[in-house]
Amino acid sequence: MATAASTQRQDKTPASPSVSPSIAEGRQAEPVREVLVHAARIQLASITAASSFLAGWVQSADRYAQALSDELLARVHGETAPSELISRLAEVSSLHLRELAGLPNAAVSHFNNELAKPAKARKRTRQGAHSVRR
């Protein structure tokens, strides 16, 4: 024989007749998911901005080394006068430094552009509704 005490709820949390527990958990999990997605987007934007900075630095260093080599070879082969060498090397160095000075701004722009891209919404499907296992 069942007693009145055995038919009552054993937990102390009040039952909410209008919201099921899975819906309530989904509502609580959504802000957490949004924060995690935003943090991941910031990390990925940082990584791609840093890699674009590094790639720009490598390309600039390559151009600088090639330009220095060209100027020194031109002097060795007698194509330029000894008095012109210093001014040509200074010009090549100045160009290289201008390129390097622009790299941080390019990296920041890349970072901002990555974050400005709209986040793609995740398509929500119920488990079991579309997947049938046999």
C-alpha positions as CSV (number, residue, x, y, z in Angstrom):
1,M,0.0,0.0,0.0
2,A,1.4,3.4,-1.0
3,T,1.6,6.1,1.6
4,A,1.3,9.8,1.0
5,A,4.9,10.3,1.9
6,S,6.2,7.9,-0.9
7,T,4.2,9.7,-3.6
8,Q,5.7,13.2,-2.8
9,R,8.7,14.5,-4.5
10,Q,11.9,13.7,-2.7
11,D,14.1,16.6,-4.0
12,K,13.7,20.1,-2.5
13,T,13.7,22.0,-5.9
14,P,10.3,23.3,-6.9
15,A,8.9,21.9,-10.1
16,S,8.4,24.4,-12.8
17,P,5.3,23.4,-14.9
18,S,6.0,25.8,-17.8
19,V,9.7,25.1,-18.4
20,S,11.2,21.7,-18.8
21,P,14.7,21.1,-17.3
22,S,16.3,20.6,-20.7
23,I,15.0,23.9,-21.9
24,A,16.2,25.7,-18.7
25,E,19.6,24.1,-19.1
26,G,19.8,25.2,-22.7
27,R,19.0,28.8,-21.7
28,Q,21.7,28.7,-19.1
29,A,24.3,27.1,-21.4
30,E,23.8,29.5,-24.2
31,P,25.5,32.5,-22.6
32,V,28.4,30.3,-21.6
33,R,28.7,29.0,-25.1
34,E,28.7,32.5,-26.5
35,V,31.5,33.5,-24.2
36,L,33.6,30.5,-25.2
37,V,33.0,31.1,-28.9
38,H,34.0,34.7,-28.5
39,A,37.1,33.7,-26.6
40,A,38.0,31.2,-29.3
41,R,37.5,33.9,-32.0
42,I,39.8,36.2,-30.2
43,Q,42.5,33.5,-29.9
44,L,42.2,32.6,-33.6
45,A,42.3,36.3,-34.6
46,S,45.4,36.8,-32.5
47,I,47.1,33.7,-34.0
48,T,46.3,34.8,-37.6
49,A,47.4,38.4,-36.9
50,A,50.7,37.2,-35.4
51,S,51.3,34.9,-38.3
52,S,50.6,37.6,-40.8
53,F,53.0,39.9,-38.9
54,L,55.7,37.2,-38.9
55,A,55.1,36.5,-42.6
56,G,55.3,40.2,-43.4
57,W,58.6,40.4,-41.4
58,V,60.1,37.5,-43.3
59,Q,59.1,38.9,-46.7
60,S,60.5,42.3,-45.8
61,A,63.8,40.7,-44.5
62,D,64.0,38.7,-47.8
63,R,63.5,41.8,-49.9
64,Y,66.1,43.7,-47.8
65,A,68.7,41.0,-48.1
66,Q,68.2,40.7,-51.8
67,A,68.5,44.5,-52.2
68,L,71.6,44.6,-50.1
69,S,73.1,41.8,-52.2
70,D,72.2,43.6,-55.4
71,E,73.8,46.8,-54.3
72,L,77.0,45.1,-53.1
73,L,77.3,43.0,-56.3
74,A,76.8,46.1,-58.4
75,R,79.7,47.7,-56.5
76,V,81.9,44.6,-56.9
77,H,81.2,44.5,-60.6
78,G,82.0,48.2,-60.9
79,E,78.5,49.2,-61.9
80,T,78.3,51.8,-59.1
81,A,80.9,54.3,-57.8
82,P,82.4,53.8,-54.4
83,S,80.9,57.1,-53.2
84,E,77.4,56.0,-54.2
85,L,77.4,52.7,-52.2
86,I,76.8,54.3,-48.8
87,S,73.8,56.3,-50.0
88,R,72.3,53.3,-51.9
89,L,72.7,51.1,-48.8
90,A,71.1,53.8,-46.7
91,E,68.2,54.1,-49.1
92,V,67.6,50.3,-49.1
93,S,67.8,50.3,-45.3
94,S,65.4,53.2,-45.0
95,L,62.9,51.4,-47.2
96,H,63.2,48.2,-45.1
97,L,62.6,50.2,-41.9
98,R,59.5,51.8,-43.4
99,E,58.2,48.4,-44.3
100,L,58.9,47.1,-40.8
101,A,57.1,50.1,-39.3
102,G,53.9,49.3,-41.1
103,L,53.8,45.7,-40.0
104,P,52.2,46.3,-36.5
105,N,49.4,48.4,-38.1
106,A,48.8,45.7,-40.7
107,A,48.6,43.0,-37.9
108,V,46.1,45.1,-35.9
109,S,44.0,45.7,-39.0
110,H,44.0,41.9,-39.7
111,F,43.0,41.2,-36.1
112,N,40.2,43.7,-36.2
113,N,38.9,42.4,-39.5
114,E,38.9,38.9,-38.2
115,L,36.8,39.9,-35.2
116,A,34.5,42.0,-37.4
117,K,33.5,39.0,-39.4
118,P,30.0,37.8,-38.3
119,A,30.0,34.6,-36.3
120,K,28.3,31.9,-38.2
121,A,25.3,30.6,-36.3
122,R,25.3,27.0,-35.4
123,K,22.5,24.9,-36.8
124,R,20.7,23.3,-33.9
125,T,19.2,19.9,-34.4
126,R,17.8,17.6,-31.8
127,Q,19.7,14.4,-31.3
128,G,17.8,11.4,-32.4
129,A,15.4,13.3,-34.5
130,H,17.5,13.1,-37.6
131,S,20.0,10.4,-36.8
132,V,18.7,6.9,-36.7
133,R,21.0,4.2,-35.5
134,R,20.5,0.6,-36.5
